[in-house]
Amino acid sequence: MVSVRVPIVEARDASYDILIGRGLLAELPALLRERCPAARYALITDSHVHGLYAAAAAERCRRAGLAAEVFEFPAGEWNKTRDTWAALSDRLLAAGIGRDGAVLAVGGGVVGDLAGFVAATYLRGVPYVQVPTTLLAMIDSSIGGKTGVDVPAGKNLIGAFHQPRLVVADLDALASLPPVQLAAGVAEAVKHGVIADAEYFAFLEREHRAVAGKEPAVLEYVVRRSVEIKAAVVAADEREAGRRAILNFGHTVGHAVEATARFAALHGEAVAIGMAYEARLAETLGVAAPGTAARLRAALERYGLPLELPETATVDALVGAMQLDKKAREGTVRFALPAAIGTMHRDRASWTVAAPEQVVRQVLASGP
């Protein structure tokens, strides 16, 4: 087992560990007793993960003498809504979960975001533990304390920062992950290489067959290195006041793709499309070194990730969605853009670039 510490600089009492290893779900009761003691545990999961891992995890907790109950909601990004948040909160209240209780988020990114938002707001905040079961959740969404739900105007526009007490990433859970879901997770790993580690990016280029084949040592390295990168960024900038913005590379266009496609595309697929277009934007603006976008596209193609905008994503619709992005300021869309593979552009004190709308439209219209 590997442990990566997230020492939150702005709130040291919110520091926590990310445990990475195999067989960790079997150790969950002991880990909860040590890291997140509570009178009762509410395991929030979706209809897909319930039968795979959540029901067994709850039963394991009960056999160990912990009071644990499963709260399930229908799987799918389109169910990460205020209605689902409200329904789950009402069910926890009806079950009598008190302030001495805790929430466990067992599942992928949708579960983690939604369960985290329930924990952040339930009785003005209760502790929670992230138990990610997908690659994307293990290396990205379970880390950093961002919680929230989607609304018609866009993705994650309602939410809160609420750090978990612990993240438990059991690599054995990846055995059940379909290839398309694995590739979606790799998109975030590729992003981590672009924003912070050229050698890691080269590793992902070189070892694409081993990653896709889920070779144990290779997959463990991918999870560990991506976790290290994200944890380091989050630890220094919990509330995204500065450098944490670099984690949004690919997400400005990506979130707009998700919103306009009504979440028909997986998050990682939308981020892959977003990175392809935003890298081209970076070169068009003179921010990125020539060839950066082509190398990134080639890496994403190795994993079978999409690069083209879906038919539903018109330029007008995308621009409209991006203007509602959380990074937009005074009607201007801002992007976190690479200077080269492994290095992000920084302009004076800002890690984002204000892009003229006409340039953004030109890039979107011309393809990746």
Secondary structure, DSSP 8 states (H G I E B T S, - for coil): -EEEEE--SS-GGG-EEEEEESSGGGGHHHHHHHHS--SEEEEEEETTHIIIIIHHHHHHHHHTT--EEEEEE--SGGG-SHHHHHHHHHHHHHHT--TTEEEEEEESHHHHHHHHHHHHHGGG---EEEEE-SHHIIIIITSS-EEEEEETTEEEEEEEE---SEEEEEGGGGGG--HHHHHHHHHHHHHHHHHH-HHHHHHHHHTHHHHHTT-HHHHHHHHHHHHHHHHHHHHH-TTSSSGGGGGGTTHHHHHHHHHHTTT-S-HHHHHHHHHHHHHHHHHHTT-S-TTHHHHHHHHHHHTT---S--TT--HHHHHHHHTTSTT-BTTB-EE--EEETTEE--BTTBSSEE--HHHHHHHHHH--
